[in-house]
């Protein structure tokens, strides 16, 4: 649960939302997040694959939003970089003879799915613009 991918992605997207006409470099973005630019480039790739950003190469290169921040939902950013379940993973090999062990994963799956849906529902109504407006 120590994954910072969503926090990094929302930081990137907020920076891009604050200056929508600018092409920001991964080095500049990394300076704001205080991480290595390689980490930023990894998340930029995922955000680009999700259609949330566009990038261009070269001396005048950089990245910016592919559409207005008002049209980007926080849930889209979450989905773009999500790589694990909110509550973790199911047990690998519970004891099939144990009354709890033989059924635990099916019950956990229901719990995990419901929790994931709650997170997506909560994030789904919030735009990137609403989030970015919190910053001066």
Steps between C-alpha positions, in 0.01 A plus 500: 500500500807724483448560128542866398405464132163671537651783706769549235248491215262748664797730571602484132147560379448792739818667376381457141155635590650816649671592171291331230670671202856426615709196409656382828810281494536189713801664667295805601213281625746280691637811671156583636441145622861468618554165327719366222372594150495129413212454747314788338556358151361164612178664619484725194501188284199359687314831488573530127380143439177593678457798266525758780814676377690566180875533464740623241871440461784736432634829621149645530364173634309417811160387615160658544140393554322344203171670597384756751550428869123538541451200268747275682364310798719403795370144453659494152838588650454233766412238237800595286757428770324250727711188532371337816183451693395752762495238775782285366490152356324180593674225693714284273435148630264488796439160657212336306408284802453800730141631507631855466792422269290323240268802457711801594600602147147503361386722789808722467431543129153639576648736759779611264260562211261704716785710639645564154159613377465740794838655416412538131158644583652751742764611252275484196310822559804716564676674213868574479406868480319482836808344653742745336293800613608430857850626418599865455 
